[in-house]
Amino acid sequence: SMQCFPSLVLALSSLLGALALLQLSLYLRVPSRYGKHEERLCRPRGRLPARCAWFLQELPSFLVPALLLALRSPPRLEPLGCRLLCCLFGWHYFYRTFIYPFFTRGRPFPLQLLFFGTLFCIYNGFLQGYYLIYCAEYPNDWCTDIRFTSGLLLFLLGMGINIHSDLLLRQLRKPGEVTYKIPQGGLFTYVSGANYFGEIVEWFGFAIATWSLPAFAFAFFTLCCIGPRAYHHHRYYLKTFTDYPKSRKALIPFVF
Ligand code: NDX
């Protein structure tokens, strides 16, 4: 059976942090080219229907930790706190892999980004799964620790906002439609990137609940990946719709 190598966890987490900074420097000024930010001139070739693309891309985030779990000799997840923590990650990616793609009405997704996205999900799925399944150790009363309870609460709140906002975005289109409208309702009343806000809150909650370097690195990566994207969405809306609500912020309600 596999063992825990703390130096491997440290190295992979640091690289994830470095990738986050790279991402910030790449996408602060120019958005990543998918969805509403894809260039007009882009050929229709080199893309995959959104359903397949999101399913394939996110699948490793679910599959890799599941494989790591299957490879571990019993008892697989001791103690309880750890078991719960691993389920949170698996729970999110169950939604993102097996539910979200089948309802999306998004545009075809560029193959090149799909490739990097898949690599990223393999990498992160391995890091989070490996840490929680082979390395993490929590005291027996971790479930009542303030870090666990407050983190879990944030995670659930963020996941709720994320799923609800994904739903509101989807309802803006009829099947087959690819036009953009002004999102309304839920947290979109306050921010342009309500789905992103939820996702960021979710992963910081996960980081606090697991109190682990890999999870903080991933939360930071998420912030650097979709934070700038929320800002670019916001600018796109202001430029495209003259009647866009003026009080709406980009990512954080009432702040930014
Ligand atoms: N997938 C995470 N980096 C990413 C794919 C892209 O899960 O090379 C990270 C994720 C990947 C990225 C992933 C990793 C880094 C990559 C990047 C590409 C480049 C980058 C690989 C893996 C890279 C380095 C250099 C480090 C290697 O037609 P459409 O698609 O626009 O339709 C949209 C629709 N919609 C509207 N419909 C009508 N009217 C409107 N006004 C509309 N506005 C939007 O709604 C979509 O169908 C849908 C959602 O669109 P959008 O743009 O709001 O969200 P989207 O970005 O597609 O994300 C979807 C969900 C969302 O809940 C988000 O929180 C979550 O996925 N997500 C997304 C990205 C990353 C991530 C979570 C995370 O880091 N945790």
Residues whose N, C-alpha, C, O or C-beta is under 5 A from the ligand:
A	BS01	NDX	L19 Q23 S32 G35 K36 T104 R105 G106 R107 L113 F116 G117 F120 L169 L172 T179 Y180 K181 I182 P183 N195 Y196 E199 T222 C225
